[in-house]
């Protein structure tokens, strides 16, 4: 037997006192804190007096004694009354609660005691300061008494709620008063209002990075998502204040607290008294929707509002473990002050879902009730004649379920609309505060559960299929639940509550049962044309990759069977539900497709968003309507098994050019230099079958089918690294370096590494490592024999061979000494002839012999050089041939790989002091060696060949030009023994056919044949690169052996670097231009595009402000057209004068101007950003316009080049915007020479930077200087 006593003091001139019995609860004191005995006595007296007055007319004097904080025992000689006490008070009412555990049938009290009780009751009612029930209410009293910071609700005595400006002011003042509060911004509303974010942390912090570093648990709470539901807004402000009031706050030891009190700022400003019919207070409030008319708690999938996008951005950046969404609800009549909920979507990790439902929330509820007497339970409403307690759908459009799919503890708080405004705020306050306390108490457990959830999401790509529920229905939890409500009756066709309490025994439908599940795929592939869907995924924080290649994969494809569109719009959409049928097939994915790997933390969300049949995914919200037609395939493809894909990180499109960054010195030379060229597929090496090539993808090396892109693993460098680390007992970094230097055999089945001066053989298939050498001396320049059975190497400047089967080493030469080398080049050959390659030996095609050069440096001058790089200066000796001084003497020999005598090639017909052997090699049948002999000045070149069996030597031809002769490199031998070779004898490098003792020109014209790729002898076709259509760009051409039918095969603008398959049927084209970085494409020999190999996206380009590059031509005084480029300063104004900086290299036949990307020419861009005209030009000798143009510098290096540069500068200085008094110049190496020469021989330049210049040709080396100057000084 019990009573509910309510004494209401109305905020009106005439006071009215009300009391009514309600249920089993009566309150008269408070359960926490220290309040005065007198106050408790007054409350107890009025309560007891009113109860007794209802029971009898004769009284017995009770005896009062306090037994615990918030509890009271009332006793007389005849009976005892026991109970628990609490109080709630606001300006409008005083609500006293007392819950009795026993109440006598009859209570007697003398009449004078009754009068005393009445007097005490009056005193209690009119008392200006009543004791508070909770810490929050005590805070209210304390704030009033101290004049401290108060919310609008508190200042108005819970009649009003805050406007946006009030919230901002409160947050600003709180941040100003507390060192542990940082006021940040969640984002902007649709109408541009700031959404304040309070960051509460001790020590204070500002960024997600700082939060992550702190290792504390981040908890986020937001209010006012529906602006009429104001209790969260007010409670969070109060709680934020109280968290930082007084001394140290223990919660902040474990937590970082983020509060967004006014999430729907625009809706909040649309005040009206009728936005929440039936809700008790405040007098006016905001509207439910935002300024777009959107319900923000239905926007967590489509993310159409700036508010939702800001929220999800916070979730991505701060990754809070717990996120609380504060609401107010009406619904069924019950006696809970607040209801709550957690995630229920079946794709949520089960342990996280169950922990929130079965542990976290029930414990918060228990703690809150013990402290405040506020009863709380899971959100719901009565159904089926009060036998079922059902909740709202577990769809992720709602925040709580959305958060669960993100592996975050989503918590819904719903204060009860029919409770007083004060009670709603204080219940919300207490609920959030206890959630924070629970988070701190259970921090380790929460982190462990989230870690397990993320681990499960990240390990999606396992051999064991993982099913994800995408459609579902509510299902009951085990057991029965008692819901405190009221007896209801029908009034005007509606059920209305009476004052009679009633508890209902119900099933609680508090979980979801999947009705449709799918196996999580390896990845999803979206066409890039569905940009809205892609941007939506990006906003959710889904990691995406852009497919850089066309590729054929095994996929699961959905066929759309039916499309059901909702007739009535909801949130601006006609929702869609589709039925689909899946099938497996081989499908080609186009480059540019978006790849969403499901092995990532948001995996459950990804599946929910992208599955067409998902109950609340992107299809539901019309993101795929453009491709949603019955009897057609759904546009999203499911890649079921792992496949090596060439991808790049997705970058969202840039919205505005105004936000682009300038290219500065720090950009180019700072620590985090942007990559402006990308990483185009390179090192694509055709395999012998002509159908496959080797390519590195995702860190592994694959054998790729050229046309389909399907691949199989050749080897995994990571595996090799681990093996080397273990076998060689070295650290991971050293092992990685060795792996990166792995030298493969032709079949790509094994590789060589050099470690600690010894050679090791690594077998790629099984990762085994075998030691090949064990000596204190170091091995170098190792190479496999063509058959892969032997390895040659240099040790101590002698040539060795080791048999890989027997591990027997053979020393093939033995006469090396301080000045004599076998198989290893002398420095001047290394530098000027062999392109900085030391190896001077070659295997015969049949792997039986080796040809090698021997270098004798005894006659070369020796110089002492100071090495200043070490801390202690060192003096080194080196042999260096200056022009006119002795060159190293060189000989050519052949030796059997099995050992034996050395056969020396006879070069006695040439003077040893006027002899260069600039190239050598083998004929395809391994029966002959060819070699090129040139004089020191390189005025001529003899192509010699020696038959090894007979020793017969002959000079096949001598090549000469008007100046010097460049070595043509390897000839291309044909099946009949003839060969193709290049020559510049007519002033342009062209292809010649040597047959029957004669050279016949195959290509001709005023353009250069740059490189020979493949000869298809069956069709008599030659594939080569040349400049036939542009001196600034190389293209691929085909021509017949007789020189007819010249056909261009690369049609796009720009420079083309190609690799033709061995059978000539396909070629890989790497193309760039001055407008775009390299893109790699596979074409057929008929120029038909077969497949994109690499789009090579370079997102950094869009981040920076690139000025336009102008490709220009300048006519010199004698009519020659110089090629150049120009970049003008940003915001260029022709009425102003600008300085000029000229850049060049200018070395013979070394152009710097081309129609290619060249890294974006960022150095020139930097100069332009600094207000300088960046000017680059090639003098004719470096123009790439044939050897005839280069020969103009013959015997007069610097003279004609300077004339061309002066003409270019004069041309530019004629422009009205050029300041001719401020023209500078820079160059490096030969460009440094030209800069120094210009500064000392011209008046056109005000300044210059000469990098590593040659300042005296008499000090440079012989081979370079004597070639171009034809002098001996």
SEBA-545480 format. One record per residue (C-alpha): z, x, y. Coordinates in steps of 0.02 Angstrom, whole numbers, plus 50000, padded with zeros to 5 digits. Example, Ala and Ser with C-alpha at 12.3 -4.5 7.8 and 13.67 -1.06 7.14 Angstrom:
<pts>
503905061549775503575068449947
</pts>
This chain:
<pts>
500005000050000499505007850166498905004450341497625012050464498345011750639497225013750792497945013050965496525013151091496815017651272495255011451359494545020951506494795005551616496035000151750496884988351629497544996751473497384987651308498254992951149497394989050985497934991150806497094985950647497334989850462495804997850384496145007150223497265019150134497475030950279498675030950424498845045950539500215050650657500335069650672499215084450643498995095850495498725112750576499425122450721501105122150810501495106550910503165101450980504415091750878504585078651014502735074651010502785072750823504315061750835503485050450964501945048450857502955045350701504045032850791502625022250859501725022450694503245017850592503775004850717502094996150711502034996750521503794989650505503454976350637502084969650526503234968850375504934961450421506114956050557507684964950502507724983950506508664998250428508815014650528507745028350447508165046850451506765059050503506585076950440505025088150444504585095450275502965105050315501705107950454500835091550475501845082550343503375071450363504685063750253505485047750316507075042050225508535029650232509975026250117508885013850026507115020750023505905034950063504205034550143503105049950117501415054450189500205066550272499865065950459498435069550580497855064150752496195062350843496155059151027494925057651169494935049751340494495032751267495665031651119497115038851021496855037150835498405039850727498225042150540499545042150407499165042250222500615035850118500995041349943502375028149932502865013250035504335001549997504094983149980505454980250110506064990850256507614986450356508014992850530509274987350661508574978650813509134991850937508185004850837506664993850851506844993551039507035012351041505455013950939504505002951060505065013251209504585029051118502905021351074502545017751257503035035451306501885042151171500405031851227500525036051411500865054651379499525064851470499455077951334499435073451151499415086151011497695090350940497165088150761496015103150733495745120250802494285112950898495355099450975496705111651018495315121551100494855106351202496625104851264496765123451297495115123851393495695109451502497385117151537496705134451572495165129451671494095139451550492265136551506491955118651451490485109051383489835093451467490575083151325492275090651357492195089251545491645071051535493015067451407491635063751281490645051551385489135062351421488055075851343487245091351414485565092351497484475107651466485075116051626486875113051574486605121551408485745136351489487155138051616488475137151480487585150451376487375161751527489205160351573489745163251394488655178851381489325185051547491135182651493491015190051319490395207151266489995201051092488795187351150486975190951188485905177251264484135178351196482715166051181482185157451022480545152751104479805140351225479665121651208478015112351222478335109851407478865127751432480755126151430481735140751365482585137951197484175148151212484805158351065486585164651062486805180650962488645182950921489085199550840490435212650847489905225750887488595217150993486755218350952485095211651012483765213950879483425209350698483265227950659485025230850720485625216150617484795222750460485555239850490487295232250506487195225250328488125209650386487685192050333486655182750463487065164250483486025152950593486405135450656485405124150769485735107750856484775094050942483235094450830483245075750867483805075351047484755058951030485835066850896486875077151016488415081550915487655097950852487205103251028488965100551093489855107050938488885123250930489245127151112491095123951085491115134050926490185148551006491495148951144492945148051023492225161350909492345174051048493935167851132495535177751119495655193551017494655199850870493725186750771493845190250585492245180750548491235193350648491805207150531490615200250400489435189150497488135189350632488055171850704486515164550785486615147750874485145138050945486075123351023484615114251105483115115550990482215100051057482385104251241480985092951300481615077851204483345081351271482755078651450482115061151416483815053051440484065034451407485525023851345484565015551204483805030051106485105028050968485515009550944487215007050863487775024850894489465026150978489215037351130488715046351232488185035051375486425042451379485495054351266483785061751234482405055151122482055059250942480325067250961479805082251063478595081451209477115081151089477795065651006478205075650850479735073850742480275091950732481125088950566479445084150491478555099550558479135113450443477535113550339476195110750470477075120250611476155111250750477515112250879477985127950976479785124050933479475124650745478435140350763479855148450860481095143250727480065150350585479795166150684481685168150692481815164950505480525178550473481295191250590483155188550565483065182050384484715172650397485585169950231486185152850287485365140850409486245124850463485315110250541486485098450635486015079950644486775062750668486385048450548486745029950533486155021550373487355013550250489105008850302490365021050230491955029750279491335047750287491445056450454489985067550404488775069650261487855085350209486515091650094485715107350025484005111749954483355100349817481525105249799481235109949616480325126049665481925132649743482745146349641483925137249524485455148149555485305146649742485065127849734486515125349614487675136749712487425127049872487595110249785488985113749660490025127049746489715130549930489605113050003490995105149899492175119249947491725117350131492085098750112493775101850034494285114250167493735102850307494695088050237496275098250210496235103750390495615088250480495685073550360493835071050393493075065250231491335071650194490085070350052488265073050010487055063950122486445047350055486325028650065486765014649948485405007549839485214995349696486684984349741487844998749779487655006949609486615021749668486875034349807485145040649850484555054049969482995057650069481455065549985481585084049937480005087950034479905104350130479355095850289481245093850307482145109650361483425110350221482155110050080480985121450173482365134250190482715133550004480915138249967481205153550077482685158849971483875154250111485385142950098484785127950195486175116150246486025099050324487445092150430487385073550470488805066950579489075048250559488335038150703489635024350687491085036350713491615039850890490645052650989492205063550991492415062450802490585066750772490675082250879492315087950803491745084450625490165094550658491205108150739492355109050589490955108250463489975122550541491545132750566492015131050383490245135350332490445151450430492135154650349491405151550176489955163250215491185176950260492285173550109490835172749985489715185550068489495196349913489115181449803487855174349927486985191149944486905192949755486135175649733484845178649869484425195649795484135187749626483055174249706482005186949800481855197749645481225182849547479955178949683479405197149694479155198449506477975183749497476575194249422477315196449250476595193649079477725178649054477025163049141478175155449272478025136949306478325129949480478645111549512477495104449646477805085849624479485078149587480585062949585482425060449622483585061849473485455058349452486765071649433487915070449284489445059349302489945045449420490485046749602491595035949711490905031949883492145024450009491345009850096491704992250152491464975050088489874968750169489254951350206487624943550257487414939450442485744933550507484874940550355485694957550375487174965150287488634968750401490264977550357491934969050360493604977650390493964976650205493814993550121492964995549954492565010749848490925010049753490635018549587488865025749593487615037449518487175051049641485335055349640485655072749704484305082749618482435082749592481515082049428479755089749423478395077649376476995090649395477125109349378475875123649384475895141349319476105153349463474495163449479474325181949519473595177349688472695163949787471045167049876470595156950031468925157050120469165164750292468335149350368469955139550341470705148350490471995135050528472715136550352472705155550364473585155350532474855143050463475255154550317475415168950438476655159250544477685155450389477845174150362476755174450208476085191950175474205190950164472815203150133471015202550188469785205650047468695220150100467425218449961466385205749868467075205249692466925195049534468585189649457469235178649318469895163549410470565146049390469585133849496470105116049536468885101649530469395087649647469415071349550470015059749686470575060249866471825047249927472085046550115473515036950193472865022650299474165024050436474415039750536476055048950518476465062550643474665062450698473995064550520473315053650384474205061450239473175066150087473535066349903472275073149779472075073649593471245089049519470685096649355470765115349324469495126149235469325144849203467755153849257467085170049326466975168149514466355179449652467535181149798466725185249963467295199350075468375192450213469265180450096471135179450120472125185449970473895178949950474815188249815476205177749743477305192549707478265191849871479895184049933479065167849991478225164849825478965147349797478395142149970476665149449943476375139249786477015123549873475865126250021474265130649929474235119749775473095104949812474155092749712475765098349796476815083749857477025091450029475815105950052474425110850169473225098950082474425084750121474305088750306472395089750313472205108650321470845108150188469985091950236468355100950275468155105350092469035090750014467745079949927467835071449759466785079849623466785096149719467805111849696469395114149797469145128749917470675138749863470435149349706471825154349588471695172349524472655171249363472825189449309473065205349407471445213049468471185228649574470605222249742470135232249895471105223750034471845226550206473365219150289472965202750376473105203250565473165187350665471735185250790472175191350961472355176951083472015185851247471195201851308472495202551446473795208651322472785223451261473555240551281472745255151371472245270651274473375284051346473845301951307475365295351214474235283751114473205298351049474505311951036476115302451008476975300450842476195284050790474375287050828473365271250792471985272150663470385267450755469205271450611470015262450467469905269250291468165264950230467845266650045467405284850026467175296949884466135283849793465385294349654464035287249544464265289049357462835294949248462345277449190461815272649367462715255949349464495261449386465385272349510467145279249526468205272749669470015273349722470845256449747472675252649777473065270849743472205270949573470495277349522469355264649438467675263949355466805250249455465285240249405464215241849559463475224349565464985213849514466415224749574467325222449409468285238049365469265246949232470575260249259470015278249248471705285449291473255281949392473765296149509475555289649507475625292349320474945309949339476225313349476477665307849364477035318449220476835333749330478565331049404479315330449231478305343949144478305356549287480085352349341479615350049523480075337049652479055321349683478275327649844477645343649763476985333549616476055321849735475245336749821474635343449654473955326449605472995325149769472185341949730471735337449551470025344649511469125333549386467825337849256466135329049261466665315649137468265312449235469315314049079470355329049132470845338849285471485355749339472985359849447473635376449508475525378149511476615393549532475065404749515474535397249349473245384349294473675368249203472535355849117472975337549141472215325049019472005308849114472035296548971473735301148901474405311149049474745326548944474905343349031474385359948953474685377149027473105387549029473705403849105475335413449103475235428449216476125434749371474465435649462473795420049546472235410849487471035402949609469325394749626469425386849453468005375749391467545366749231465995371349135464695357149136465175352448957467025352149003467515364248864467905379548971468645383949139468115398649246469255405749379469585420949488471095432049462471315447849562469525446149626468835446749448467995432649352468845425049199468495410949076469745401448968469245390748819470145374048830470245371748642470835388948591471665393448757470905410848737470555419648902469095431348929468935443549072467095443849119467215457149257468435471449275467935482049423468725472749568469675483049694470325483049872468565481349944467605474049796467575455849741466715447049596466375428449611467355426749773466475427449941466765439950077467425432150238465775432150335464875423750189466305411350174466205407350360464345407750399463385404750238464435395050113465185382350232466955389350216466925389450027467555405149941466765401749770465305413449735464945409749551464015395649462463965389249284462305387649194461885369449150462125373348964463865380648998463415397148912463285408849061463845411549239462925418849387464015426949518463935437549673464825453949698465365459049874465755476649927466655477950095466965496650099465725499150240466335484650345467385489350495469245486550479470305479050620472165477850646472675460650706474375454750770474985438850688476155430350812476475414850711477975421350610479625423650699479425442250675477705448050728476615454750587475145466550591473715462450472472175472150424470525463150403468715468250381467575460250507465705463950536465215463750719463395462350772462455478350733463845484950621463765485550429463785469350331464595468150161463415473750023463025459949900462345459649723461925445549603462305445949417462325435149260463635436149122463905426448961465405414748958465855422448791465955439548872464855454648856463795465448968463375460249144461535458349190461225463249370459795455349464458635468649532458525467949722457985485849747456425480249840457555475449985458545487150097460395485050055460845486350239459595472750287459965460650146460775443550137460805433649974461065416850057460965405649904460785405949715460765394049569460075389549399458505380949339458855365149239458435373549072459705387549103458345400349070458125406649247459105410449404458395407649578459055415949734458635417249919458495434050006458475435250195458475449250321459985451350433459145442350579458595428550458456815428750522456175425550345456785419050177456115423850005456295411349864456505422549710456665417949528457115428749377456785423949197458325429649103457515431948934456165443848997456965449949157455375445249249455615442449434454455434949560454485428849738453825411149736453575410349924454215417050090454725404750224454605409250409454725400650576454525404750760456365409650766457595409950622457565402150448459025391450391459445391550206458735375650126460105374149995459715369049816457945364149773457675348149674456835352749510455615340649430455275338349246453685348749254454605363849325454015361349503455275357349637455555349449807456305359649948456545358250136455815369250271455765369850462454145379750468453265366650576454725364850696455505349950606456465349850443455355341550313455175340250127453925351050033453345351049853453155368049771451925366849628450635378749556451195392449672450925382349830452005372749954451325355649999452135345650139452745328450083453565321650242452935325150416453135319450595454235322950745455825318450654456975326950531457175324750345459055326550332459455325550147458625322149979459535309849867458565304849711456825307049641456195293249528454835302649437454295287249341453825278149501453425294249594454675289149728455795300249832457365293449917457955303250068458865301650234457955305350395457835301650581456095294150577456625279050681457955286750792458525304150834460275297150853460425289150682460055293550502459225280550391458725279750209456875280350168455765280150017454115289350006452885292949869452695310449802451015311749885451775307850055451175289950065452085273250086453525278850196454745264150191456385262050284457745254650173459245253550291458835240550422460445238250520460695247250685461765262650676461965278350574461855277050384462675288750258462025283950087462335287849904460915283149788461235279349605460545292049481459225279549421458695275449599458985256849576460415254849699461225263749844462885263249934462655262650122464065267950239463495262150411464305263450581463685262450759464395265950929464925247650928465805246250760466695257050631466005260850458465575246750340465055250150161463745239650070462805240449906460915237749916459535237549790458135250249803457125236249883458395234950024459145218749958460995216949994461925215949828463755217049874464935221550013465965236249954467075237950107467115228450271468385241350331469335230550456470165240350596471435228950680472005242650799470365240750895470865223150948472555229351009471825241451136470725240151288469085248851248467905251251394466035248851359465115264351298463395266751375462125276651275461005285151404459475296351414459215309151552457535316851593457645335451631456625345251756455305348751621455285330851554456395332851400457495317851364459315322751343460445310851247462125306451321463505293751335464515286951480466165277551490466675271151660468465268051716469305251351692468965239151834467505249951886466985247552067465315254752121465925255852300467225268752251467045287152211467575293452040467805310851967466775315851814467295325151657465845332351556466075336051371464895344951255464775356451106463005362651128462925374150976461205375850894460745360250797462495352650816462315336050908463825326150966462855310951027462425298750891462375280150862463955281050758465775276250781466515293850792468295287350795467935275750940467765290751058469565288251104469725304451203468375298351320469215281251325470835289551377469955298451520469175282151578470875273751577471445287751693470075283551818468855297151765467035294651716466925301451538465225309751520464555317551362462855325551342461975336951218460815350551282459145350451193459615364751076460985353451007460015337151019459535335550837457735333550891457025346350772457165365050752455875367050889457145360451015458475371950946457355387250960457395385851150459065394851143458385408851035458915425951102459675417851258461195407851205461915398351351460465400051471459385384851430460915374551382461665377051555460035371651638460055355551538461875352351580461545355351765460095343051760461235330251678462595332751809461335331551951460655315351878462405307951872462895314152044461475304352119462475288552078463405281952231465035280452135465135298852082466165311652176465065327052154466455338452216467535333652069466515337151912467445345651771466915351651600467695355151431467165361051261467835369851107467135384551010465295385151061465735371651186467105383151250465795396851271464665385051368466115379551479466595397451520464765401651548464525386651662466065390651766465435408351795463575404551815463495387651902464125379452061464125361751991465845362251912467515361752001468575364751845468445367351659469395369651497468625382351379469385380051206469255394451081467705401351170466595415951124466725426551280465715441451217464375439551082464585457951041466285453350968465705438850860465155440750679463485447450620462715432950525462945419950662462555430950812461085440450738460295424150680460235416750853460135432350962459045443150846459965458350911460975472950852461755477251022
</pts>
